[in-house]
Amino acid sequence: MVSAWIDEIAASDLLGNEETKIGGAFWNLLVSQILATGISQKQLGDRVGKSQAWVSAVLRNEYNEPRWLVGQALLAVYAEVVGVDFPSLNVTKEAA
């Protein structure tokens, strides 16, 4: 299940790890899963302080390492729309 993989990666120390190269694939998949819930690219961009063009670039793997605060915001939106928490990252569904 995709959401289980996202949950596992988010709870690990693999995010942004240059050796694993998991960053881009993870963020692309995370954004894709958020958009699959019906949120538009513009709405997602607004919620994380970025533009619709930035969201589109993440989906095209042109931008794969968001700054910590943007990554936290993406995880918070995901937590809210999917209904999960990432306590090890201090991200809860109520934080979005």
C-alpha positions in Angstrom: 0.0 0.0 0.0 1.4 3.4 -1.0 0.3 5.2 2.1 2.1 2.6 4.3 5.3 3.2 2.3 5.0 6.9 2.8 4.4 6.4 6.5 7.4 4.2 6.8 9.7 6.5 4.9 8.5 9.6 6.8 9.1 7.9 10.1 12.7 6.9 9.1 15.9 8.8 8.8 16.0 8.3 5.0 14.4 11.6 3.9 16.9 13.8 2.2 19.6 11.3 2.7 22.0 11.9 -0.2 23.2 8.3 -0.2 19.7 6.8 -0.6 18.4 9.3 -3.2 15.0 8.7 -1.8 14.1 12.4 -1.5 12.8 13.1 -5.0 10.8 9.9 -5.3 9.3 10.4 -1.9 8.2 14.0 -2.4 6.8 13.2 -5.8 4.8 10.3 -4.4 3.7 12.3 -1.4 2.5 15.2 -3.6 0.8 12.8 -5.9 -1.1 11.1 -3.0 -2.2 14.5 -1.7 -3.5 15.6 -5.1 -5.3 12.3 -5.4 -7.5 13.3 -2.5 -9.0 16.1 -4.6 -6.8 19.0 -3.6 -5.6 21.1 -6.6 -2.0 22.0 -7.3 -2.8 25.6 -6.5 -4.5 24.7 -3.2 -1.5 22.6 -2.1 0.9 25.3 -3.1 -1.0 27.8 -1.1 -1.1 25.6 1.9 2.7 25.0 1.9 3.7 28.6 0.9 4.7 27.7 -2.7 3.2 28.3 -6.1 1.3 25.9 -8.3 4.3 25.9 -10.6 6.5 24.6 -7.7 4.0 21.7 -7.1 4.1 20.9 -10.8 7.9 20.9 -10.8 7.9 18.4 -7.8 5.6 16.2 -9.8 8.0 16.3 -12.8 10.9 15.5 -10.6 12.5 18.9 -11.3 12.6 19.9 -7.7 13.1 17.1 -5.2 14.5 18.5 -2.0 12.2 20.9 -0.3 13.4 23.0 2.7 12.6 21.5 6.1 9.6 23.8 6.7 8.1 23.0 3.3 8.7 19.3 3.8 7.0 19.5 7.2 4.1 21.4 5.7 3.7 18.8 3.0 3.7 16.0 5.6 1.2 17.9 7.7 -1.2 18.3 4.7 -0.7 14.6 3.9 -1.4 13.7 7.5 -4.6 15.8 7.5 -6.0 14.5 4.2 -5.1 10.8 4.9 -5.7 10.9 8.6 -2.3 9.8 9.9 0.3 11.2 12.3 4.1 11.2 12.2 4.9 11.7 15.9 8.7 11.1 15.4 8.6 14.2 13.1 6.3 16.1 15.3 3.7 16.2 12.5 0.0 15.6 13.2 -3.1 15.7 11.1 -4.2 18.7 13.2 -1.1 20.7 12.2 -2.0 21.4 8.6 
